[in-house]
Amino acid sequence: MSIGNLPEDGNSPEDDRPSIGRALQQARIATGLTVDEVSSSTRVRTPIVRGIEQDDFSRCGGDVYARGHIRVLARAVGLDPESLIAQFDAEHGGRPAPTAPAPLFEAERIRPEPRRPNWTAAMVAAIVAVVGFVGFTLFRGGDGDGSSVAEDPASPKPSASVPTNTATPSKPATPHKPDPSDSAIAGVPADKVTVKLTAEGGQSWISAQDHNGRLIEEGVLREGDSKTFSDSRRIDLVLGNAGAIKLFVNGKEVKNVGTSGAVQRLSYTKGDPEAG
């Protein structure tokens, strides 16, 4: 009786593939890189790199950060990050469903639209007022009852007063224009922290959590796309390709977020992002 073409030991081909840490370690050795060199190029701390190569993800700070570390390490040693991420999800219960950010902005969508002024009614009222004033003036001017007093030719006519100061009036001082960043900060809610991410230099993997550690968003932000997150206290970010991200916090642009391909972990609260 035939039992198929399974290997003699009964294991499937997936059982023969190396673990995530073993695959990363073999690829690193094959490329001639040391752990310190990989740590320097990816900005992932050396103890975390060593732990991942031993399949110990406890130093990563959670599955979200572990996926980000696996992705940048795989790129650094020339491996396909997607297959390793899929293997990690299969071994650790799968990827959590991201929390839709729409409820955070529900209040803004249901605000009633301000009523526009009725310019038509205002224009009609102005025309009626002008017509009435002109009619009243013509009626008074055409009244020939002789009650008007003739002007006395002997009475002196008032001479037009000539101003003595003929100097050219000075131009008013140009009002100071507020700094664009100050205006932007004034435009965001003061009782929240608001973060806006725009992928301008390429796509980047991103992750955002609120102050309770709840996942708001996780995934790839494609070039040209933007995401905005808000929380009452704090927003924690992980950027897989920090050099591609243009970052605004509480309406103010944050300069030098990171270099291309670098992973950055950032946290922001209410107020000026450069104050603290």
C-alpha positions, 0 to 999 in steps of 0.5 A: 500500500502506497503512503505517498511521497513523504520523507521517511521521518514523516516531517514536512518541508516546512519542518526542515527550514531553520528558525528565524534566528538561525536563518538571520545568523547564517545569512549574517555569517555568509555576508561576512558581517559581525553582530556589532556591524549589523547593530551599527547599520540597523541601529538595533542594540547588540543584545537584541541582535544576539537575542533574536539570533538565539530566537529570544524575542523577550528583549524586543518589547513585544511582538510589534517591535519584534516584527520591526527588528526582524524586518530591518535585520533581514534587509541588512543581511540580504534575506526576504523579510516577508517570509520571516515575518510570516514565519514569526506570525505563524509561531506566535499566534498571528498578527493582531488586528489593528484598531481602526483610528476612525473613532478618534476623529468621529467627533470632528466628522459629526460637527455641524457645518457652520451656517453661511451668511445669507448674502442675497438677503443682505444685498436686497436690504442694502439696495432697498435702503439706498433707493429709499434714501435717494427718494427721500432726498429728491422729495426734499429737494423738490419741495418749492414752498419758499421756506428756504432762507436765501443766502446773505451775500454780505455774509463771509464765506468760510474759507477752506482750512489748509493743513499746515503740516504738508509733510508726507505721512509715514507708512504704517509699520508692517505687522509682524507675521507669526512664525508658520510653526507657531500658527500650526501649533495654535491650530491643533487641540491643546488638550491632545497630542497629535502626530502626522506621518507622511512618507515622502522619501519612499515607503516605510513600515510604521506602528503607533500606540496610545498611552495605554499601549493599545495598537492604533495602526501598524503596517506599510505607509506607502510613498505619498500617503499620510496618517494622523493619530491623536491621543489625550496623553501620549503617542508611541511610534516605531518607524522602520524607515525613518529617513523616508518620514516627514513628521509633524507633532502637535502641528510642528515639524520635527527635523532629522527624524532618522536616516534611510533604512533606520528604525526609530522608536519615538514618544510624544506628549502634548505641547511643543515637541522640542520643549522636552 
